[in-house]
């Protein structure tokens, strides 16, 4: 076996802790910002969705690089893995610079085009947060690339340590700048930007350590290696298009949610944070599965790829179910820390409980399973399924539920789970066959 239980534990546990830390700090951020007011929470939430859209582009490149590097590791070719690593960092950095410049140049038209109907105070918070956090796009691209490479070589413990550093800086910075200096939303944005930059510098420096399976010392070449970039983009572009259009769809839904009122926007922001906590194990195991499956497929062993897929999915289902039970039972008490109005709190509890039930049933097969298909190079098919399902079911059904049934925010979340169900059916049918095994090259 390519991975023992000890190897899997070494990979998965740090990833779970890292994801938990990110969600926990996100919750702390929201709580801290909520002290400034619901308009601040709403403004930051709106921009976070734009930032996620941008981050997904670089994260997709990172996934492509991790898969290519994993294939080389499966073939015992560390030299090529190192060269692919440097090309990933170089290309993703250049792409993120272009994105940063475009975002800063067109931030106001972008915000007004998407969220033009929001209150002036919400828009003011959104502009401030977007301009400052945009500075962190390039460092975050470097961090995501390096972190994906560390996961490919089973170095998740390292990414956990750096994540602890990054989030500690963020929380302390928030406390000092939001409350101590009274900077409000600007303080939260500065803390986020500084923490991401420090993390990027730290993990990039570690990529030069020659005792690692993948390192870039002696492999820094400022010329684009077309062959390696094509391999990375073959995985990265469909994955990036999928993730970007997925996030764009979520942003369009925010435009719909913004018409429900500030209370619904605040409830949605809180629910997004708690929902992220709910599916945390699935996301962590999904990251692990990309690395594990890529190495197995690189070694030409699809039987082991299937074995580890089933094993990791089972762990994810059990973990998500346990967290769902906690959220269903304790959501009224959890909401108290957000200082929400009674109307906002009641709506948030209803949405969180609904999400918890559906997450334990169909989330893993919708989002964790397709990572094995992507690791094999079956990225175009998964892209079309994800995009089609998103726009037909999640977006289309949201407007139907709003216009015809007046379901408000809950209707948007119900439409989301219909999207999950369709994806789950498609991915399970694809995985049961063998066509996806023929994409590796």
DRENVODREN-295635 format. One record per residue (C-alpha): residue in one letter; x, y, z. Coordinates in steps of 0.001 Angstrom, whole numbers, plus 524288, in hexadecimal, padded with zeros to 5 digits. Layout:
AXYZ/...
END
This chain:
X800008000080000/X804F480D967FC81/X7FF1381391808E1/X7FE4C80D3981634/X7F43B811548203B/X7FF22818E4826D0/X802088200F81A1B/X7F3BC823A38186D/X7F2CF8283082675/X7FF018306C8248B/X7F8C2836B68189E/X7EA938381681CDA/X7EB5683C8382B04/X7F39C848A982859/X7EA9B84C0D81D05/X7DE8A84AC2825A1/X7E4EE8531183020/X7E93085CFB825EC/X7DB7385DE882047/X7D5B385EBB82DF1/X7DF078699E8315E/X7DB6D8711E8250D/X7CCDB86FCF827DB/X7CE9E8730883640/X7D64D87F3E83312/X7CBF7882B3828FA/X7C1C5881BD833A6/X7CA1688A1183CB1/X7CBC5893FF831BB/X7BD1D894B582FD6/X7BAC78961883E70/X7C5038A0D983F6C/X7BFB58A813833A3/X7B1BC8A6648389D/X7B5908AF5B843C5/X7B6B68BA2C83993/X7A8D08B7A3834BD/X7A0C58AF0E82B91/X7A42E8B7EE82012/X7B2908B4BB82230/X7AFA78A61C822D6/X7A7C48A6E78164D/X7B1FB8AF0880F14/X7BD1A8A5E5812C1/X7B4C389A1880F19/X7B22689FA48018D/X7C0958A2217FEEF/X7C47D894EA80455/X7BC9D88EBC7F96D/X7C403896BD7EF44/X7D0EB8935F7F5D5/X7CD4D884FA7F5BD/X7CA96886037E72D/X7D84D88B6E7E509/X7DE8B881E37EE7E/X7D801876747E796/X7DF3A879CC7DB1E/X7EC8C8789D7E1A2/X7E80686D0D7E9C2/X7E43E8660B7DD3B/X7F1E18683E7D7EC/X7F73B863087E4BF/X7EEEC856D27E355/X7F3D3854EB7D582/X801E38562C7DA11/X7FFAB84CF27E582/X7F9BA842A27DC96/X804FA843967D2DD/X80F088431F7DDD3/X807C4837A17E3EA/X8083E830467D71E/X816F78324D7D680/X8186382DAF7E497/X810A2821747E13D/X81A6C81F4A7D64B/X825DB821AC7DFCB/X82A3382D977D801/X82D52837F77E244/X835178404B7D8A6/X8295B842707CFCC/X820A78446E7DBB5/X8299484F847E033/X829AA855EA7D2E2/X81AD4855267D240/X81A3A85B547DFC5/X82221867357DB8D/X81A4A868E87CF0F/X80DD48689C7D732/X812BA8732C7E07C/X817C187BA27D553/X80B7E87ABD7CD17/X801B687C687D82C/X80932888547DD39/X808F588ED57CFE6/X7FA8588BEC7CE0C/X7F7208913D7DB83/X7FE5089E0E7D8B2/X7F5A48A01C7CCC8/X7E97889D047D4B8/X7EDB68A6547DF88/X7EFAD8B1A17D60A/X7E2868AF607CF82/X7DB718AE4B7DC73/X7E10E8BAF97E1B3/X7DE9D8C2427D4FD/X7D0618BE0A7D3C5/X7CC468BBEC7E1E9/X7C1598C5F87E235/X7BAB88C2047D56B/X7BBBC8B3D97D9D4/X7B5AB8B62A7E72A/X7AAD08BECF7E1FD/X7A7CA8B5807D6CD/X7A6238AA0C7E011/X7A1548B03F7ECB2/X79C008BD5C7E842/X78F648BC1E7F00D/X795BA8BADC7FD70/X7957C8C59C80796/X79FD08D04A8069D/X7A6228CC4381377/X7A7728BE3280ECE/X7AD848C2BB801F4/X7B7398CB758090F/X7BBD68C0018115E/X7BCD98B76F8053B/X7C55E8C14D7FDD8/X7CEB18C2DF80946/X7D0198B44C80B8B/X7D1EB8B1107FD21/X7DC978BB167FA72/X7E4E48B6FB805FD/X7E3638A832804DD/X7E64D8A8DF7F641/X7F47C8AB447FA0D/X7F4FF89D6E7FF96/X7F0FE896B77F2EE/X7FEF1894907EE34/X8043888F777FB51/X7F86C886A57FC88/X7FAE5881037EEFC/X808BE87D8C7F32A/X803D8877C57FFF3/X7F95786F7A7F956/X8030C86A537EF55/X80D21866877F989/X802FE860D1802C8/X7FD8F858287F7F1/X80B528535E7F4FD/X80DD58503480347/X8014284852803AA/X805AA840FF7F778/X811C483C697FEE7/X809FE8393680B3E/X80EDC8456581232/X801D484A1C8178C/X807CC84C1082508/X810198570B81F94/X8046685DF081986/X7FD5F85C948268F/X8085E8634382DE9/X808A686E7C82436/X7F9DE86F6C8249E/X7FA93870C183367/X8045687BCB831BD/X7FC008827682769/X7EF6B881B682F23/X7F5E4885D083BD8/X7FADF8921F83529/X7ED4A8946082FA4/X7E6358933183CAD/X7F00289B6084439/X7F01A8A56383951/X7E1458A60D83994/X7E1268A81A84838/X7EB268B30C84761/X7E62C8B9EE83B39/X7D7708B84983C8D/X7D60B8BABC84B13/X7E2E98C0B184F6F/X7E4BF8CA1984416/X7D6418CB2C840E9/X7D8AA8C8C483267/X7CCB28C0308304F/X7CBE58B97582316/X7D8FA8BF3781EB8/X7DF888B92482A9E/X7DA0D8ABB182756/X7DEC88ACFF8194D/X7EC848B12381D3C/X7EDBF8A5D4826D1/X7E98B89C3181C3F/X7F3268A1B881251/X7FEC98A1A281B96/X7FBFA893B982041/X7FB3188E618125C/X807C48952380E5B/X80F6588FB8819E7/X80A41881FD8172E/X80E11882E1808D4/X81BFC8870A80C03/X81D8787C1E81601/X818AA870DD80D98/X81F98875B680153/X82C7D87590808AD/X82A1D8676880C9D/X828D0863737FE64/X8379B865427FD1F/X83AA185AA980732/X8412384FA17FFBF/X83D60844DA8094E/X82F5A8453980467/X829F983CA67F97B/X8262D848F27F222/X82F1C854C57F2D5/X832A685FF57E9BD/X840D1862737ED65/X848D8862627E0E0/X83C48861977D8EE/X838E7870037D840/X8377F873737C9EB/X831168803D7C5DF/X82D1887A7C7B8CE/X81FFB873E67B77A/X8213C865397B55A/X816468636D7AB89/X81598854A67AD35/X813D4855537BBEF/X80AAB860FB7BB8A/X80214859CC7B1C6/X8013C84E547BB28/X7FDD9857577C676/X7F3EB85F1C7BE99/X7EDAE852BC7B957/X7E936850457C74C/X7E90985E5B7CBF1/X7E11C8652E7C16A/X7D4E285C9A7C1F1/X7D5E785C5E7D0B6/X7D79A86B247D0EA/X7CC4586D777C7A5/X7C3CB8647E7CFD4/X7C76486AF07DCAF/X7C697878B97D73C/X7B951877107D0DF/X7B4BD870247DD1D/X7B8C587BC97E560/X7B35E885537DB58/X7A66B87E697DC94/X7A7048800F7EB4B/X7A9C188E857E982/X79DEF88FE57E097/X795D58892F7EB00/X79AE7893407F4AC/X794E689D8B7EBE7/X787F78968D7EDAD/X78A128950F7FC50/X78D658A3877FD74/X77F688A67E7F94E/X77A7189F0F80540/X77FEE8A97880E6B/X78BCB8AB5E8172C/X786A58A1838211C/X786A8896BA816C6/X7944C89A878123A/X7995D89A058202E/X792C488CDC82270/X798AB887B4815D0/X7A64088C40819EE/X7A53F8851E826EF/X79F88878F182088/X7AA8D8789681699/X7B4698784A821B7/X7AD5286D8582927/X7AADE865CE81CB1/X7B96A8665481A14/X7BB98860808277A/X7B172855FD8248A/X7B8548511181847/X7C6128535B81D5E/X7CA15844E181DE0/X7C557842DE80FFE/X7CD4684E4D80AF6/X7D978849D48121E/X7D81783BD880D76/X7D560840E07FFC1/X7E2A8847997FFD7/X7E8E983B22804C0/X7E206833027FA6F/X7E79783B4F7EF5E/X7F562838667F426/X7F32582A037F73E/X7EBF38270A7EA9B/X7F60282E747E261/X80142826557E7CC/X7F9B9819937E5EA/X7F60E81D587D806/X803F2821D67D509/X8085F814437D91A/X7FE1A80E787CFFE/X7F6BD807F27DB3D/X7E85880B317D981/X7E42D800597E2AB/X7EADA8074C7EDEF/X7E5358144E7E95B/X7D79080E747EAAE/X7DAC6808447F7C0/X7DF68815037FDC5/X7D40E81C8B7F7C1/X7CA1B813E27FE90/X7D1B1813FF80B40/X7D344822A780BD0/X7C52D8252C807CE/X7C03981C8C812DD/X7C85E8242881CA9/X7C30D830E681715/X7B4D382C8481800/X7B6378283B8262C/X7BD23834D3829E9/X7B34583DCB82346/X7A7F9836538296E/X7ADC48384E836FD/X7AF2B846F1834D1/X7A172847B782F1B/X79BC3841FF83B87/X7A2F684C448438C/X79E1C8577C83B0D/X7901C852A483AFF/X78FED8519F849BA/X797C185D8E84DC6/X7954D867C484325/X78CAA8705F84C05/X797D6871C0855B2/X7A2238738384B18/X79A7987EE98455C/X79B58886788521C/X7A9B1889C584FC1/X7A63F8916184366/X79D8789B8484A1C/X7934F89A6D83F64/X785D18A06783F80/X77AD8896A084304/X7760789629834EE/X783B88938B82FA6/X7869E8895A83A04/X77A228819B8378C/X77CA88813E828E7/X78ADD87D2882ACD/X78710871D4833BE/X77D3686CD9829C8/X7871086D3D81E9D/X792428672A8266A/X789DE85BAB82ABB/X785338591681CE7/X7932885973817CE/X797C98503582272/X78DE5845B981ECF/X790E98460681046/X79FA98471981239/X7A06B83A068191A/X798BA8337F80E31/X79E358383180132/X7A95284209802B4/X7B4A08385080231/X7B064831BB7F59A/X7AE2F83F307EFA8/X7BB43845677F2FA/X7C52183B887F84F/X7C319830817EE7D/X7C5EC838967E21F/X7D3A283B7A7E72F/X7D7A682DCA7E341/X7D274830497D590/X7DA1E83D0D7D4F0/X7E682836707D9CA/X7E56782D347CE32/X7E3D5838817C49B/X7D52A836E07C2B9/X7D355845747C494/X7CB39849FC7B8F7/X7BFCC840F57BBE5/X7BFA1844797CA4C/X7C042852DF7C67D/X7B446852217BDC2/X7AC7584A9E7C7F4/X7AFE8854607D299/X7AD39860777CA59/X7A0AA85B427C475/X79B59856E07D183/X79F0C863B87D7F2/X7983786C637CE1E/X78C54863ED7CB87/X7893885F2F7D930/X78FB0868267E322/X78D60875107DC27/X7813D871B27D446/X77A3586B3F7DF9F/X77DC88767B7E8BF/X776868802E7E03A/X76B16876CF7DE9D/X769FD874D87ED4F/X76AD28838C7EF7B/X761C18883E7E4C9/X7578F87D717E570/X75809878937F37D/X75DB78845F7FACE/X7670887BA580272/X77156886338044D/X77EC18823280951/X77AA98743480C7D/X7768F8725B7FE58/X7845F875C67F9D2/X78A1186B70802D9/X78005861467FE9A/X783C1863D07F06F/X791FE861C37F43A/X78F3A854207F961/X787CD850957ECFD/X7946C853FA7E5E8/X79BB684ADA7EF34/X7926283FA87EC6B/X793E38409A7DDAD/X7A2BD8413F7DE8F/X7A2DF835937E79D/X79B5782D277DE17/X7A3FD830F37D28D/X7B0EE82F2B7D994/X7AD35822127DF71/X7A93781CD07D223/X7B5E5821AF7CC0B/X7BE3B81BFA7D6DB/X7B7CE80E8B7D5CF/X7BC8980D607C7C6/X7CA7E80D357C299/X7CA96818457B8BF/X7D0F1821BB7C253/X7DC7C8187A7C3C9/X7E05381AC07B598/X7E2FF8295B7B710/X7F019828117BDE5/X7FB6E82B377B4E8/
END
